[in-house]
Amino acid sequence: MTLSEFFNMGGYAFYVWTSYGLTLVVLLANIIVPIVQRKQLLRSLSLKQQRSEP
């Protein structure tokens, strides 16, 4: 099996590589989105705490 045959995936390359790409995007989103939301939540709570302090 040559490298070009591997990347061609027996004629199903578009479907195979698209599914790998979508899976990678979903996995990255599952990592990045909670981190961003946590930072936003902490920033929001910090601002609320600063406003409530005399």
PQR file of N, CA, C, O and H, with PARSE charges and radii, in Angstrom:
ATOM      1  N   MET A   1       0.852  -1.179   0.000 -0.4000 1.5000
ATOM      2  CA  MET A   1       0.000   0.000   0.000 -0.0000 2.0000
ATOM      3  C   MET A   1       0.893   1.236   0.000  0.5500 1.7000
ATOM      4  O   MET A   1       1.774   1.398   0.845 -0.5500 1.4000
ATOM      5  N   THR A   2       0.634   2.093  -0.972 -0.4000 1.5000
ATOM      6  CA  THR A   2       1.406   3.324  -1.052 -0.0000 2.0000
ATOM      7  C   THR A   2       0.711   4.416  -0.251  0.5500 1.7000
ATOM      8  O   THR A   2      -0.431   4.265   0.184 -0.5500 1.4000
ATOM      9  H   THR A   2      -0.081   1.961  -1.658  0.4000 1.0000
ATOM     10  N   LEU A   3       1.415   5.496  -0.072 -0.4000 1.5000
ATOM     11  CA  LEU A   3       0.873   6.620   0.684 -0.0000 2.0000
ATOM     12  C   LEU A   3      -0.330   7.241  -0.025  0.5500 1.7000
ATOM     13  O   LEU A   3      -1.299   7.642   0.621 -0.5500 1.4000
ATOM     14  H   LEU A   3       2.343   5.618  -0.425  0.4000 1.0000
ATOM     15  N   SER A   4      -0.265   7.317  -1.342 -0.4000 1.5000
ATOM     16  CA  SER A   4      -1.400   7.878  -2.085 -0.0000 2.0000
ATOM     17  C   SER A   4      -2.621   6.976  -1.984  0.5500 1.7000
ATOM     18  O   SER A   4      -3.746   7.474  -1.933 -0.5500 1.4000
ATOM     19  H   SER A   4       0.522   6.992  -1.867  0.4000 1.0000
ATOM     20  N   GLU A   5      -2.427   5.660  -1.953 -0.4000 1.5000
ATOM     21  CA  GLU A   5      -3.555   4.740  -1.757 -0.0000 2.0000
ATOM     22  C   GLU A   5      -4.155   4.917  -0.371  0.5500 1.7000
ATOM     23  O   GLU A   5      -5.372   4.855  -0.195 -0.5500 1.4000
ATOM     24  H   GLU A   5      -1.514   5.256  -1.995  0.4000 1.0000
ATOM     25  N   PHE A   6      -3.296   5.136   0.602 -0.4000 1.5000
ATOM     26  CA  PHE A   6      -3.786   5.355   1.965 -0.0000 2.0000
ATOM     27  C   PHE A   6      -4.653   6.611   2.028  0.5500 1.7000
ATOM     28  O   PHE A   6      -5.744   6.583   2.598 -0.5500 1.4000
ATOM     29  H   PHE A   6      -2.307   5.187   0.459  0.4000 1.0000
ATOM     30  N   PHE A   7      -4.176   7.708   1.445 -0.4000 1.5000
ATOM     31  CA  PHE A   7      -4.938   8.951   1.485 -0.0000 2.0000
ATOM     32  C   PHE A   7      -6.188   8.886   0.613  0.5500 1.7000
ATOM     33  O   PHE A   7      -7.153   9.604   0.874 -0.5500 1.4000
ATOM     34  H   PHE A   7      -3.290   7.730   0.982  0.4000 1.0000
ATOM     35  N   ASN A   8      -6.191   8.032  -0.426 -0.4000 1.5000
ATOM     36  CA  ASN A   8      -7.355   7.879  -1.289 -0.0000 2.0000
ATOM     37  C   ASN A   8      -8.442   7.036  -0.619  0.5500 1.7000
ATOM     38  O   ASN A   8      -9.618   7.173  -0.958 -0.5500 1.4000
ATOM     39  H   ASN A   8      -5.407   7.448  -0.638  0.4000 1.0000
ATOM     40  N   MET A   9      -8.077   6.179   0.313 -0.4000 1.5000
ATOM     41  CA  MET A   9      -9.006   5.341   1.077 -0.0000 2.0000
ATOM     42  C   MET A   9      -9.932   4.526   0.172  0.5500 1.7000
ATOM     43  O   MET A   9     -11.121   4.391   0.460 -0.5500 1.4000
ATOM     44  H   MET A   9      -7.122   6.067   0.588  0.4000 1.0000
ATOM     45  N   GLY A  10      -9.401   3.994  -0.895 -0.4000 1.5000
ATOM     46  CA  GLY A  10     -10.186   3.141  -1.773 -0.0000 2.0000
ATOM     47  C   GLY A  10     -11.331   3.856  -2.464  0.5500 1.7000
ATOM     48  O   GLY A  10     -12.346   3.233  -2.776 -0.5500 1.4000
ATOM     49  H   GLY A  10      -8.435   4.103  -1.129  0.4000 1.0000
ATOM     50  N   GLY A  11     -11.190   5.141  -2.707 -0.4000 1.5000
ATOM     51  CA  GLY A  11     -12.231   5.899  -3.377 -0.0000 2.0000
ATOM     52  C   GLY A  11     -13.187   6.602  -2.424  0.5500 1.7000
ATOM     53  O   GLY A  11     -14.046   7.368  -2.863 -0.5500 1.4000
ATOM     54  H   GLY A  11     -10.366   5.647  -2.454  0.4000 1.0000
ATOM     55  N   TYR A  12     -13.050   6.354  -1.142 -0.4000 1.5000
ATOM     56  CA  TYR A  12     -13.935   6.961  -0.149 -0.0000 2.0000
ATOM     57  C   TYR A  12     -13.243   8.067   0.640  0.5500 1.7000
ATOM     58  O   TYR A  12     -13.670   8.403   1.744 -0.5500 1.4000
ATOM     59  H   TYR A  12     -12.353   5.732  -0.786  0.4000 1.0000
ATOM     60  N   ALA A  13     -12.206   8.618   0.094 -0.4000 1.5000
ATOM     61  CA  ALA A  13     -11.391   9.594   0.813 -0.0000 2.0000
ATOM     62  C   ALA A  13     -12.190  10.795   1.277  0.5500 1.7000
ATOM     63  O   ALA A  13     -12.011  11.242   2.410 -0.5500 1.4000
ATOM     64  H   ALA A  13     -11.859   8.345  -0.803  0.4000 1.0000
ATOM     65  N   PHE A  14     -13.068  11.333   0.439 -0.4000 1.5000
ATOM     66  CA  PHE A  14     -13.831  12.520   0.822 -0.0000 2.0000
ATOM     67  C   PHE A  14     -14.646  12.247   2.079  0.5500 1.7000
ATOM     68  O   PHE A  14     -14.646  13.055   3.007 -0.5500 1.4000
ATOM     69  H   PHE A  14     -13.214  10.970  -0.481  0.4000 1.0000
ATOM     70  N   TYR A  15     -15.334  11.122   2.113 -0.4000 1.5000
ATOM     71  CA  TYR A  15     -16.188  10.798   3.255 -0.0000 2.0000
ATOM     72  C   TYR A  15     -15.367  10.493   4.508  0.5500 1.7000
ATOM     73  O   TYR A  15     -15.717  10.919   5.609 -0.5500 1.4000
ATOM     74  H   TYR A  15     -15.334  10.466   1.358  0.4000 1.0000
ATOM     75  N   VAL A  16     -14.291   9.762   4.332 -0.4000 1.5000
ATOM     76  CA  VAL A  16     -13.453   9.378   5.467 -0.0000 2.0000
ATOM     77  C   VAL A  16     -12.781  10.594   6.074  0.5500 1.7000
ATOM     78  O   VAL A  16     -12.853  10.794   7.286 -0.5500 1.4000
ATOM     79  H   VAL A  16     -14.006   9.415   3.438  0.4000 1.0000
ATOM     80  N   TRP A  17     -12.129  11.411   5.259 -0.4000 1.5000
ATOM     81  CA  TRP A  17     -11.400  12.562   5.781 -0.0000 2.0000
ATOM     82  C   TRP A  17     -12.346  13.646   6.298  0.5500 1.7000
ATOM     83  O   TRP A  17     -12.009  14.371   7.234 -0.5500 1.4000
ATOM     84  H   TRP A  17     -12.071  11.249   4.274  0.4000 1.0000
ATOM     85  N   THR A  18     -13.533  13.757   5.686 -0.4000 1.5000
ATOM     86  CA  THR A  18     -14.528  14.692   6.211 -0.0000 2.0000
ATOM     87  C   THR A  18     -14.989  14.267   7.594  0.5500 1.7000
ATOM     88  O   THR A  18     -15.135  15.104   8.485 -0.5500 1.4000
ATOM     89  H   THR A  18     -13.807  13.169   4.925  0.4000 1.0000
ATOM     90  N   SER A  19     -15.216  12.984   7.779 -0.4000 1.5000
ATOM     91  CA  SER A  19     -15.651  12.505   9.099 -0.0000 2.0000
ATOM     92  C   SER A  19     -14.544  12.676  10.134  0.5500 1.7000
ATOM     93  O   SER A  19     -14.822  13.028  11.281 -0.5500 1.4000
ATOM     94  H   SER A  19     -15.097  12.304   7.055  0.4000 1.0000
ATOM     95  N   TYR A  20     -13.298  12.433   9.745 -0.4000 1.5000
ATOM     96  CA  TYR A  20     -12.191  12.682  10.673 -0.0000 2.0000
ATOM     97  C   TYR A  20     -12.103  14.159  11.038  0.5500 1.7000
ATOM     98  O   TYR A  20     -11.888  14.508  12.198 -0.5500 1.4000
ATOM     99  H   TYR A  20     -13.072  12.147   8.814  0.4000 1.0000
ATOM    100  N   GLY A  21     -12.270  15.017  10.048 -0.4000 1.5000
ATOM    101  CA  GLY A  21     -12.198  16.453  10.290 -0.0000 2.0000
ATOM    102  C   GLY A  21     -13.315  16.931  11.207  0.5500 1.7000
ATOM    103  O   GLY A  21     -13.063  17.698  12.137 -0.5500 1.4000
ATOM    104  H   GLY A  21     -12.445  14.733   9.105  0.4000 1.0000
ATOM    105  N   LEU A  22     -14.538  16.492  10.961 -0.4000 1.5000
ATOM    106  CA  LEU A  22     -15.655  16.886  11.813 -0.0000 2.0000
ATOM    107  C   LEU A  22     -15.483  16.371  13.236  0.5500 1.7000
ATOM    108  O   LEU A  22     -15.805  17.067  14.199 -0.5500 1.4000
ATOM    109  H   LEU A  22     -14.742  15.869  10.206  0.4000 1.0000
ATOM    110  N   THR A  23     -14.977  15.156  13.364 -0.4000 1.5000
ATOM    111  CA  THR A  23     -14.729  14.605  14.690 -0.0000 2.0000
ATOM    112  C   THR A  23     -13.694  15.437  15.432  0.5500 1.7000
ATOM    113  O   THR A  23     -13.855  15.713  16.621 -0.5500 1.4000
ATOM    114  H   THR A  23     -14.715  14.591  12.582  0.4000 1.0000
ATOM    115  N   LEU A  24     -12.645  15.833  14.747 -0.4000 1.5000
ATOM    116  CA  LEU A  24     -11.615  16.665  15.363 -0.0000 2.0000
ATOM    117  C   LEU A  24     -12.180  18.011  15.800  0.5500 1.7000
ATOM    118  O   LEU A  24     -11.852  18.500  16.881 -0.5500 1.4000
ATOM    119  H   LEU A  24     -12.514  15.609  13.782  0.4000 1.0000
ATOM    120  N   VAL A  25     -13.030  18.613  14.965 -0.4000 1.5000
ATOM    121  CA  VAL A  25     -13.636  19.901  15.308 -0.0000 2.0000
ATOM    122  C   VAL A  25     -14.508  19.765  16.556  0.5500 1.7000
ATOM    123  O   VAL A  25     -14.451  20.618  17.441 -0.5500 1.4000
ATOM    124  H   VAL A  25     -13.296  18.215  14.087  0.4000 1.0000
ATOM    125  N   VAL A  26     -15.306  18.714  16.636 -0.4000 1.5000
ATOM    126  CA  VAL A  26     -16.175  18.504  17.791 -0.0000 2.0000
ATOM    127  C   VAL A  26     -15.355  18.270  19.054  0.5500 1.7000
ATOM    128  O   VAL A  26     -15.669  18.822  20.109 -0.5500 1.4000
ATOM    129  H   VAL A  26     -15.352  18.021  15.917  0.4000 1.0000
ATOM    130  N   LEU A  27     -14.317  17.464  18.956 -0.4000 1.5000
ATOM    131  CA  LEU A  27     -13.470  17.205  20.124 -0.0000 2.0000
ATOM    132  C   LEU A  27     -12.783  18.483  20.607  0.5500 1.7000
ATOM    133  O   LEU A  27     -12.704  18.729  21.811 -0.5500 1.4000
ATOM    134  H   LEU A  27     -14.061  17.016  18.100  0.4000 1.0000
ATOM    135  N   LEU A  28     -12.292  19.281  19.685 -0.4000 1.5000
ATOM    136  CA  LEU A  28     -11.659  20.547  20.073 -0.0000 2.0000
ATOM    137  C   LEU A  28     -12.671  21.496  20.698  0.5500 1.7000
ATOM    138  O   LEU A  28     -12.364  22.186  21.669 -0.5500 1.4000
ATOM    139  H   LEU A  28     -12.356  19.081  18.708  0.4000 1.0000
ATOM    140  N   ALA A  29     -13.880  21.531  20.139 -0.4000 1.5000
ATOM    141  CA  ALA A  29     -14.922  22.386  20.714 -0.0000 2.0000
ATOM    142  C   ALA A  29     -15.266  21.935  22.132  0.5500 1.7000
ATOM    143  O   ALA A  29     -15.515  22.771  23.001 -0.5500 1.4000
ATOM    144  H   ALA A  29     -14.129  20.970  19.350  0.4000 1.0000
ATOM    145  N   ASN A  30     -15.283  20.627  22.372 -0.4000 1.5000
ATOM    146  CA  ASN A  30     -15.571  20.108  23.705 -0.0000 2.0000
ATOM    147  C   ASN A  30     -14.486  20.465  24.712  0.5500 1.7000
ATOM    148  O   ASN A  30     -14.732  20.442  25.918 -0.5500 1.4000
ATOM    149  H   ASN A  30     -15.081  19.948  21.666  0.4000 1.0000
ATOM    150  N   ILE A  31     -13.316  20.788  24.243 -0.4000 1.5000
ATOM    151  CA  ILE A  31     -12.236  21.202  25.131 -0.0000 2.0000
ATOM    152  C   ILE A  31     -12.233  22.720  25.306  0.5500 1.7000
ATOM    153  O   ILE A  31     -12.081  23.216  26.422 -0.5500 1.4000
ATOM    154  H   ILE A  31     -13.116  20.807  23.264  0.4000 1.0000
ATOM    155  N   ILE A  32     -12.400  23.455  24.211 -0.4000 1.5000
ATOM    156  CA  ILE A  32     -12.234  24.906  24.225 -0.0000 2.0000
ATOM    157  C   ILE A  32     -13.438  25.637  24.814  0.5500 1.7000
ATOM    158  O   ILE A  32     -13.259  26.576  25.589 -0.5500 1.4000
ATOM    159  H   ILE A  32     -12.524  23.052  23.304  0.4000 1.0000
ATOM    160  N   VAL A  33     -14.646  25.234  24.469 -0.4000 1.5000
ATOM    161  CA  VAL A  33     -15.848  25.947  24.910 -0.0000 2.0000
ATOM    162  C   VAL A  33     -15.959  26.016  26.437  0.5500 1.7000
ATOM    163  O   VAL A  33     -16.215  27.103  26.955 -0.5500 1.4000
ATOM    164  H   VAL A  33     -14.791  24.471  23.840  0.4000 1.0000
ATOM    165  N   PRO A  34     -15.783  24.927  27.182 -0.5600 1.5000
ATOM    166  CA  PRO A  34     -15.859  25.041  28.644  0.2800 2.0000
ATOM    167  C   PRO A  34     -14.786  25.947  29.244  0.5500 1.7000
ATOM    168  O   PRO A  34     -15.036  26.625  30.240 -0.5500 1.4000
ATOM    169  N   ILE A  35     -13.609  25.963  28.654 -0.4000 1.5000
ATOM    170  CA  ILE A  35     -12.543  26.832  29.153 -0.0000 2.0000
ATOM    171  C   ILE A  35     -12.934  28.294  28.980  0.5500 1.7000
ATOM    172  O   ILE A  35     -12.756  29.100  29.894 -0.5500 1.4000
ATOM    173  H   ILE A  35     -13.405  25.412  27.845  0.4000 1.0000
ATOM    174  N   VAL A  36     -13.466  28.635  27.814 -0.4000 1.5000
ATOM    175  CA  VAL A  36     -13.891  30.010  27.545 -0.0000 2.0000
ATOM    176  C   VAL A  36     -15.043  30.396  28.461  0.5500 1.7000
ATOM    177  O   VAL A  36     -15.058  31.498  29.011 -0.5500 1.4000
ATOM    178  H   VAL A  36     -13.610  27.980  27.072  0.4000 1.0000
ATOM    179  N   GLN A  37     -16.011  29.495  28.630 -0.4000 1.5000
ATOM    180  CA  GLN A  37     -17.153  29.782  29.492 -0.0000 2.0000
ATOM    181  C   GLN A  37     -16.713  29.974  30.943  0.5500 1.7000
ATOM    182  O   GLN A  37     -17.243  30.836  31.644 -0.5500 1.4000
ATOM    183  H   GLN A  37     -15.999  28.600  28.183  0.4000 1.0000
ATOM    184  N   ARG A  38     -15.766  29.192  31.385 -0.4000 1.5000
ATOM    185  CA  ARG A  38     -15.264  29.321  32.763 -0.0000 2.0000
ATOM    186  C   ARG A  38     -14.613  30.680  32.967  0.5500 1.7000
ATOM    187  O   ARG A  38     -14.847  31.339  33.980 -0.5500 1.4000
ATOM    188  H   ARG A  38     -15.335  28.492  30.816  0.4000 1.0000
ATOM    189  N   LYS A  39     -13.792  31.102  32.002 -0.4000 1.5000
ATOM    190  CA  LYS A  39     -13.149  32.414  32.101 -0.0000 2.0000
ATOM    191  C   LYS A  39     -14.187  33.528  32.144  0.5500 1.7000
ATOM    192  O   LYS A  39     -14.058  34.470  32.925 -0.5500 1.4000
ATOM    193  H   LYS A  39     -13.602  30.567  31.179  0.4000 1.0000
ATOM    194  N   GLN A  40     -15.221  33.423  31.302 -0.4000 1.5000
ATOM    195  CA  GLN A  40     -16.274  34.439  31.288 -0.0000 2.0000
ATOM    196  C   GLN A  40     -17.024  34.459  32.613  0.5500 1.7000
ATOM    197  O   GLN A  40     -17.333  35.530  33.134 -0.5500 1.4000
ATOM    198  H   GLN A  40     -15.326  32.658  30.667  0.4000 1.0000
ATOM    199  N   LEU A  41     -17.318  33.288  33.159 -0.4000 1.5000
ATOM    200  CA  LEU A  41     -18.024  33.203  34.434 -0.0000 2.0000
ATOM    201  C   LEU A  41     -17.195  33.809  35.559  0.5500 1.7000
ATOM    202  O   LEU A  41     -17.716  34.577  36.368 -0.5500 1.4000
ATOM    203  H   LEU A  41     -17.067  32.418  32.736  0.4000 1.0000
ATOM    204  N   LEU A  42     -15.928  33.475  35.618 -0.4000 1.5000
ATOM    205  CA  LEU A  42     -15.065  34.022  36.658 -0.0000 2.0000
ATOM    206  C   LEU A  42     -14.939  35.540  36.530  0.5500 1.7000
ATOM    207  O   LEU A  42     -14.935  36.250  37.535 -0.5500 1.4000
ATOM    208  H   LEU A  42     -15.505  32.850  34.961  0.4000 1.0000
ATOM    209  N   ARG A  43     -14.836  36.037  35.298 -0.4000 1.5000
ATOM    210  CA  ARG A  43     -14.763  37.481  35.073 -0.0000 2.0000
ATOM    211  C   ARG A  43     -16.055  38.153  35.523  0.5500 1.7000
ATOM    212  O   ARG A  43     -16.022  39.208  36.157 -0.5500 1.4000
ATOM    213  H   ARG A  43     -14.839  35.460  34.481  0.4000 1.0000
ATOM    214  N   SER A  44     -17.178  37.551  35.198 -0.4000 1.5000
ATOM    215  CA  SER A  44     -18.480  38.103  35.582 -0.0000 2.0000
ATOM    216  C   SER A  44     -18.647  38.111  37.100  0.5500 1.7000
ATOM    217  O   SER A  44     -19.109  39.102  37.666 -0.5500 1.4000
ATOM    218  H   SER A  44     -17.204  36.695  34.683  0.4000 1.0000
ATOM    219  N   LEU A  45     -18.277  37.026  37.756 -0.4000 1.5000
ATOM    220  CA  LEU A  45     -18.384  36.965  39.215 -0.0000 2.0000
ATOM    221  C   LEU A  45     -17.460  37.966  39.890  0.5500 1.7000
ATOM    222  O   LEU A  45     -17.817  38.561  40.906 -0.5500 1.4000
ATOM    223  H   LEU A  45     -17.902  36.221  37.297  0.4000 1.0000
ATOM    224  N   SER A  46     -16.287  38.148  39.331 -0.4000 1.5000
ATOM    225  CA  SER A  46     -15.342  39.121  39.878 -0.0000 2.0000
ATOM    226  C   SER A  46     -15.907  40.540  39.773  0.5500 1.7000
ATOM    227  O   SER A  46     -15.792  41.325  40.714 -0.5500 1.4000
ATOM    228  H   SER A  46     -15.997  37.665  38.505  0.4000 1.0000
ATOM    229  N   LEU A  47     -16.512  40.867  38.639 -0.4000 1.5000
ATOM    230  CA  LEU A  47     -17.102  42.196  38.474 -0.0000 2.0000
ATOM    231  C   LEU A  47     -18.275  42.404  39.435  0.5500 1.7000
ATOM    232  O   LEU A  47     -18.421  43.487  40.000 -0.5500 1.4000
ATOM    233  H   LEU A  47     -16.605  40.229  37.875  0.4000 1.0000
ATOM    234  N   LYS A  48     -19.104  41.386  39.625 -0.4000 1.5000
ATOM    235  CA  LYS A  48     -20.222  41.492  40.565 -0.0000 2.0000
ATOM    236  C   LYS A  48     -19.725  41.689  41.987  0.5500 1.7000
ATOM    237  O   LYS A  48     -20.299  42.461  42.755 -0.5500 1.4000
ATOM    238  H   LYS A  48     -18.985  40.506  39.166  0.4000 1.0000
ATOM    239  N   GLN A  49     -18.654  40.986  42.331 -0.4000 1.5000
ATOM    240  CA  GLN A  49     -18.098  41.111  43.679 -0.0000 2.0000
ATOM    241  C   GLN A  49     -17.514  42.510  43.884  0.5500 1.7000
ATOM    242  O   GLN A  49     -17.672  43.090  44.958 -0.5500 1.4000
ATOM    243  H   GLN A  49     -18.187  40.359  41.707  0.4000 1.0000
ATOM    244  N   GLN A  50     -16.853  43.049  42.885 -0.4000 1.5000
ATOM    245  CA  GLN A  50     -16.280  44.390  42.992 -0.0000 2.0000
ATOM    246  C   GLN A  50     -17.373  45.451  43.129  0.5500 1.7000
ATOM    247  O   GLN A  50     -17.201  46.434  43.850 -0.5500 1.4000
ATOM    248  H   GLN A  50     -16.724  42.578  42.012  0.4000 1.0000
ATOM    249  N   ARG A  51     -18.492  45.253  42.438 -0.4000 1.5000
ATOM    250  CA  ARG A  51     -19.594  46.208  42.537 -0.0000 2.0000
ATOM    251  C   ARG A  51     -20.265  46.176  43.898  0.5500 1.7000
ATOM    252  O   ARG A  51     -20.726  47.207  44.387 -0.5500 1.4000
ATOM    253  H   ARG A  51     -18.632  44.455  41.852  0.4000 1.0000
ATOM    254  N   SER A  52     -20.325  45.006  44.513 -0.4000 1.5000
ATOM    255  CA  SER A  52     -21.040  44.878  45.793 -0.0000 2.0000
ATOM    256  C   SER A  52     -20.200  45.339  46.988  0.5500 1.7000
ATOM    257  O   SER A  52     -20.746  45.610  48.057 -0.5500 1.4000
ATOM    258  H   SER A  52     -19.950  44.169  44.115  0.4000 1.0000
ATOM    259  N   GLU A  53     -18.903  45.428  46.819 -0.4000 1.5000
ATOM    260  CA  GLU A  53     -18.044  45.867  47.902 -0.0000 2.0000
ATOM    261  C   GLU A  53     -18.166  47.386  48.063  0.5500 1.7000
ATOM    262  O   GLU A  53     -18.186  48.116  47.072 -0.5500 1.4000
ATOM    263  H   GLU A  53     -18.459  45.208  45.950  0.4000 1.0000
ATOM    264  N   PRO A  54     -18.250  47.863  49.323 -0.5600 1.5000
ATOM    265  CA  PRO A  54     -18.379  49.309  49.548  0.2800 2.0000
ATOM    266  C   PRO A  54     -17.122  50.099  49.255  0.5500 1.7000
ATOM    267  O   PRO A  54     -17.111  51.321  49.408 -0.5500 1.4000
TER
END
